[in-house]
């Protein structure tokens, strides 16, 4: 996530509960992915779990970006 997007998320987080939940989940998935990243060379299950986490992160980020795009569109109107 770019700094501009992160700043906008932090600005909107208190007024949008879905965005707040998605951002919290994204941070949690980041931490879990970092832990699994260290283990993936040692365990096939860790590598598989990491792939699943990355897909979850991507889906969440897509939704975050959609919310930001909607906000930018409505703010420009």
N, C-alpha and C positions, 0 to 999 in steps of 0.2 A: 504494500500500500504506500502510495506516495505521501510525502509530508503534507501536501495541500489537502489531500483526501483525509488523512488522519486528523488534521486540524478541524476540518468540517465535521467529521464524526464526533470529535470531542465537544464541538459546539452544539451539535444536535442531540447528543446522547440523553440529555435530561428531559427533552421534550418528546422523544420517540422511544417507547419501551422496547419495541421490536429491534430497533437499531442497537439499543443498549444490550439486549440479550445476545444478539449476533456478535457484537464486538467482544463481549465477555467470553463467549464460546470460542471465538477466534483466538483470543489470547491463551485460553486454556489448551486449545489444540496445538498452538505453537509450542507451549511448554512440553506437552506430551510428545510431540514430534521430535523435539530436540533430545529428549531422553531416549526415544526409540532409535534415533539417528546413530547414537553411540553404540547401540546393540545390534544394528542390522547386519553387520559383518559376522556376527557370532551366531545369529539365530534366524532361521527361515521364518519363524512365526513373527519375530520382531519386524522383519522386512515386509511381511504381508500386512501387519498392523499399521506400519508406517504408510504404506500405500493407501490403506483405507482412510487413515487420518488426513492424508493429503487431499483425497477426494472430498472429504467432509469440509475441510478448510476452503477448498475451491468453491464448493456449493454455497457456503456461508458468505464468502467474499463476493460472489456473484450477486447475492441478495443485498449485501451492504452497498455495492456499487449501484444497484438498481434504485435503492432508496435515495442515495446521493444524487443520482441522475434526475429522479423525480423532483427532489428538492430544488436542484439547479434550474430545472425547467419551470417550475412554479415561481421561483424567485425572479426569473428573467421576464415573466409575463406581466 
